Amino acid sequence: MMLSEKLRLLFFFAAVLSTKTPCTIASSSFIYASCFPSRYPPDTPFQYNVNSVLASIANSASMSSYSCFASGNDSSSPPGSAAYGLYQCRNDLSAEECSACVQSGVEQVGLVCPEAYAAALQLDGCLVRYSNYDFVGKPNVSVAYKKCSSETSGGDVGEFFRRRDEVLGDLGSGQAFRVSTSGTVQGYAQCMGDLSPGDCAACLAQAVEQLRNACGASLAADMFLEKCCARYWVSGYYPRAADTSDYTDDDIGKTVAIIVGILAGVALLVVFMSFMKRTR
């Protein structure tokens, strides 16, 4: 890649990260990333196909809360060069919020997982994922990420468990997207859009059961399986509309912004030195 092109990319990412609106920040808070350790070489058909899939994902998010794509999976493409990808937004996001979240996910996945053969990046409001194998439509109940808050119920534990279990029972009812509230406990669950109703119900049952067993009396908890998720929190502890949250700490998102800021500063220094060299 030419130096001028690298500089343009650096300035682009720096500008994107510096112009987030409050609603974008809320739905784009980082939760987890999964990066395949092997990296693909640059300037290959697979890189072209990954870029094509990610571009399709970014362009489609304003029109639908879920979609999947493939590139290079036809007979005319070199063997092993196909790329597959999808995105999914939380169903309660507006089209604008979904698009902003997915755009942020596409921008970040290449920074967090550079040249990875497969990667998934989960933000608070959306998931962006791609791979060199066709995972679309295949059930998978493996745990991708889980988190239980360190703070636990200090009051009436029996009442907390009753309310929490009511919410979890509702979330495990098998609906593709479900929001539930009981007393001060709130939660939601969602399946990936490529699952059949039966596979969705099985995935949610597994997510809810693991959440119940793993997190005890935690005031907030997340269980993300590969194809579905279930989350709950006590009202006021895990605010969904806030710009920041103590529970979903955006450490990696902040790290990405810092790295991009440093790179942009280096780029400015390179431009300045190049200019000074020409004027001598």
Buried (B, 14 or more C-beta within 10 A) or exposed (E): EEEEEEBEBBBEBBEBBEEBEEBBBBBBBBBBBBBBEEEBEEEBBBBBBBBBBBEBBBBBBEEEBBBBBBBBEEEEBEEEBBBBBBBBBBBBBEEEBBBBBBBBBBBBBBBBBEBBBBBBBBBBBBBBBBBBEEBBBEBBBEEBBBBBBEBEBEEEEEEBBEBBBBBBEBBBEBBBBBBBBBBBBBBBBBBBBBBEEEBBBBBBBBBBBBBBEBBEBBBBBBBBBBBBBBBBBBEEBBBBEEBEBEBBBBEBBEEBBEEBBEBBEEBBEBEEEEEEEEEE
